[in-house]
């Protein structure tokens, strides 16, 4: 069996990195990454930068992305611009994209990774709570994609990867809001791929399953979810580095004829992962947006 790529639990850069792709795969490209200050978004930024890419990482917390940018630049020697951004605020998105273009003169890649989630039974879920997740995940993804398209991709082409979830491909207890939002984004991926393909814009989704070292796993009880992960075909949790490698493939020339698809990076979990109502309900009370 091939050696698994190294990962670390927290929002820190990898102590070492073994290249599976050419180190120059994204040389001098620029990636705009929402939700890039932590979790999967942080690791995507790091892996892209280790392959020669400059990045813009955006999050509602400026202190978080500023600290993340310092770590990423120190580890990779590539440029990283931190921006404070709420993806639900269209004027703020426009301003952030303009700032990125002023800094780098171009955007080659867009990663929509900003998301909101919590555990809640559908019967107890308020309309406002449902709307909040839809606004961040679905409307936010559309707004950022549209603005980047209008300001750069329409005339220059580009690659978009929407980070969704296997929740959109199956039924999951206590996750009707997040599953609905991610399923809508996967549908959006297909529509935008059709509309923007003639402008040489590729649009794909990447749907992670249960991934170690993420806020989602911590909220679900960590070790207990790890035990449940043994029920998936690969019998383990995935890593943030493995998700980042999937994103790296989708934005690279290796995927030059790939658009409008959903890449599941989940070890087959969507086929077999159990709906453990007792476990999920236990952690629902401590989970919040």
MONOR-V540768 format. One record per backbone hydrogen bond with DSSP energy under -1.0 kcal/mol. NH is the residue of the N-H (numbers start at 0). CO is the residue of the C=O. Records with the same first field share a line. If there is no record, write none. Layout:
NH->CO + CO
This chain:
11->9
24->21
25->50
26->23
27->51
28->25
30->53
31->108
32->55
33->110
34->57
35->57
41->37
42->38
43->39
44->40
45->41
46->42
47->43
48->44
49->45
50->47
51->48
52->47
53->28
54->78
55->30
56->80
57->32
58->82
64->60
65->61
66->62
67->63
68->64
69->65
70->66
71->67
72->68
73->69
74->70
75->71
76->72
80->54
82->56
84->58
88->85
92->88
93->89
94->90
95->91
96->92
97->93
98->94
99->95
100->96
101->97
102->98
103->99
104->100
107->29
108->29
109->158
110->31
111->160
112->110
119->173
123->120
129->125
130->126
131->127
132->128
133->129
134->130
135->131
136->132
137->133
138->133
139->134
141->137
142->138
143->139
144->140
145->141
146->142
147->143
148->144
149->145
150->146
151->147
152->147
153->148
155->151
156->152
157->199
158->107
159->201
160->109
161->203
162->111
163->205
165->207
167->164
168->165
174->171
178->174
179->175
180->176
181->177
182->178
183->179
184->180
185->181
186->182
187->183
188->184
189->185
190->186
191->187
192->188
193->189
194->190
195->191
196->192
198->195
199->196
200->195
201->157
203->159
204->260
205->161
206->262
208->264
211->237
217->213
218->214
219->215
220->217
221->216
223->220
225->221
226->222
227->223
228->224
229->226
230->227
231->228
233->266
234->231
237->209
242->238
243->239
244->240
245->241
246->242
247->243
248->244
249->245
250->246
254->251
255->252
257->254
259->202
262->204
264->206
268->265
270->267
272->268
275->273
276->274
279->275
280->276
281->277
282->278
283->279
286->283
